[in-house]
Amino acid sequence: MYQTKSPEEISWTQKNPATSLRLINQLNIPKDSAIIDVGGGDSKLVDFLLDDGHTNITVLDISAHALALAK
């Protein structure tokens, strides 16, 4: 999917993952708590979490192409 479509053409891509961010923030976890984005691919969630000061984030995906895009 990531090799043939742009992020705008993939239905699950969000410019601002507001719901996920809200749920994570409601947990009131320390900024160095481990967070894993399973199936994260080329998600922007990690960018928003880093901008918010989180420091221990892992993105897991089976698509090497999606992870390459995220880098």
LUMKE-7322 format. One record per atom (N, C-alpha, C): residue in three letters; x, y, z. Coordinates in steps of 0.001 Angstrom, whole numbers, padded with zeros to 6 digits, always signed. Layout:
N
ALAXYZ;...
# end
This chain:
71
MET+000814-001189+000000;MET+000000+000000+000000;MET+000870+001270+000000;TYR+001916+001257+000832;TYR+002771+002436+000944;TYR+003620+002665-000301;GLN+003790+001629-001119;GLN+004586+001783-002333;GLN+003778+002347-003494;THR+002451+002248-003418;THR+001634+002661-004555;THR+000752+003876-004272;LYS+000637+004284-003008;LYS-000248+005406-002666;LYS+000485+006410-001798;SER+000080+007657-001920;SER+000632+008702-001056;SER-000099+008658+000288;PRO+000457+009252+001339;PRO-000214+009250+002637;PRO-001647+009813+002586;GLU-001879+010768+001709;GLU-003211+011369+001592;GLU-004237+010394+001006;GLU-003764+009372+000304;GLU-004648+008396-000325;GLU-004952+007190+000565;ILE-004294+007121+001710;ILE-004500+005994+002620;ILE-005490+006423+003696;SER-006550+005660+003850;SER-007673+006083+004696;SER-007322+006231+006165;TRP-006330+005539+006655;TRP-006037+005575+008081;TRP-005022+006662+008465;THR-004465+007356+007498;THR-003504+008414+007796;THR-004221+009656+008317;GLN-003721+010190+009425;GLN-004295+011397+010018;GLN-003233+012486+010084;LYS-003588+013699+009683;LYS-002648+014814+009813;LYS-002406+015140+011278;ASN-003439+015015+012081;ASN-003350+015263+013516;ASN-004091+014134+014237;PRO-003365+013218+014882;PRO-003997+012091+015568;PRO-004584+012525+016918;ALA-005533+013403+016883;ALA-006071+014053+018086;ALA-006635+013070+019106;THR-007370+012062+018664;THR-007969+011113+019609;THR-006889+010340+020354;SER-005903+009834+019637;SER-004811+009098+020274;SER-004051+009987+021254;LEU-003765+011218+020854;LEU-003050+012144+021724;LEU-003855+012452+022985;ARG-005142+012648+022822;ARG-005999+012938+023976;ARG-006001+011769+024955;LEU-006133+010560+024430;LEU-006159+009374+025288;LEU-004832+009186+026024;ILE-003723+009387+025331;ILE-002411+009263+025968;ILE-002242+010326+027042;ASN-002636+011554+026740;ASN-002504+012640+027722;ASN-003381+012414+028943;GLN-004532+011784+028782;GLN-005419+011508+029914;GLN-004800+010517+030897;LEU-003837+009740+030451;LEU-003182+008769+031330;LEU-002240+009435+032336;ASN-001839+010661+032046;ASN-000921+011409+032918;ASN+000337+010608+033243;ILE+000898+009961+032225;ILE+002109+009170+032428;ILE+003340+010074+032340;PRO+004428+009675+032984;PRO+005665+010451+032847;PRO+006118+010514+031385;LYS+006783+011574+031018;LYS+007214+011774+029628;LYS+008240+010735+029179;ASP+008869+010032+030132;ASP+009831+008995+029748;ASP+009230+007588+029793;SER+007920+007481+029943;SER+007249+006174+029911;SER+007346+005577+028508;ALA+007445+004257+028443;ALA+007518+003566+027154;ALA+006160+003609+026462;ILE+006176+004042+025211;ILE+004975+004070+024368;ILE+005320+003347+023081;ILE+004449+002422+022652;ILE+004658+001729+021382;ILE+003458+001980+020475;ASP+003743+002409+019271;ASP+002712+002644+018262;ASP+002697+001417+017348;VAL+001827+000464+017660;VAL+001751-000784+016899;VAL+001037-000518+015573;GLY+001679-000912+014491;GLY+001121-000649+013166;GLY+001263+000809+012785;GLY+002250+001470+013370;GLY+002426+002912+013203;GLY+002798+003355+011811;GLY+003513+002518+011074;GLY+003875+002862+009698;GLY+004418+004263+009561;ASP+003809+005030+008709;ASP+004221+006413+008433;ASP+003378+007398+009245;SER+002885+006955+010389;SER+002020+007766+011240;SER+002735+009017+011746;LYS+001980+010051+011978;LYS+002501+011296+012543;LYS+002425+011302+014071;LEU+001850+010233+014665;LEU+001690+010191+016119;LEU+003023+010379+016825;VAL+004052+009679+016375;VAL+005361+009789+017020;VAL+005864+011232+016991;ASP+005643+011949+015910;ASP+006084+013348+015803;ASP+005399+014216+016846;PHE+004090+014025+016989;PHE+003339+014800+017980;PHE+003778+014449+019396;LEU+004043+013166+019657;LEU+004489+012752+020990;LEU+005857+013347+021308;LEU+006764+013336+020351;LEU+008068+013946+020557;LEU+007934+015443+020813;ASP+007092+016115+020049;ASP+006859+017545+020240;ASP+006291+017841+021632;ASP+005562+016860+022180;ASP+004959+017021+023508;ASP+005931+016648+024631;GLY+007144+016211+024259;GLY+008157+015931+025272;GLY+008345+014472+025630;HIS+007607+013576+024998;HIS+007793+012147+025263;HIS+009130+011709+024664;THR+009824+010804+025382;THR+011187+010461+024974;THR+011426+008974+024722;ASN+010476+008111+025033;ASN+010691+006667+024931;ASN+009608+006052+024040;ILE+009710+006304+022738;ILE+008654+005919+021793;ILE+009206+004898+020796;THR+008436+003855+020544;THR+008786+002844+019551;THR+007649+002751+018538;VAL+008004+002693+017253;VAL+007013+002479+016198;VAL+007259+001085+015638;LEU+006212+000279+015611;LEU+006299-001102+015127;LEU+005396-001255+013912;ASP+005953-001813+012849;ASP+005157-002071+011650;ASP+005829-003181+010860;ILE+005054-003928+010092;ILE+005634-004989+009262;ILE+006046-004471+007888;SER+005675-003240+007562;SER+006022-002667+006266;SER+007345-001893+006355;ALA+008390-002479+005796;ALA+009676-001799+005784;ALA+009595-000487+005014;HIS+008766-000462+003977;HIS+008630+000768+003177;HIS+007983+001876+004003;ALA+006961+001537+004785;ALA+006308+002541+005629;ALA+007267+003068+006667;LEU+008058+002200+007262;LEU+009034+002647+008261;LEU+010115+003510+007629;ALA+010510+003186+006413;ALA+011498+004007+005706;ALA+010947+005405+005456;LEU+009677+005494+005111;LEU+009041+006803+004913;LEU+009019+007598+006209;ALA+008783+006918+007298;ALA+008701+007588+008604;ALA+010037+008169+009041;LYS+011111+007517+008624;LYS+012444+007998+008998;LYS+012708+009334+008359;
# end
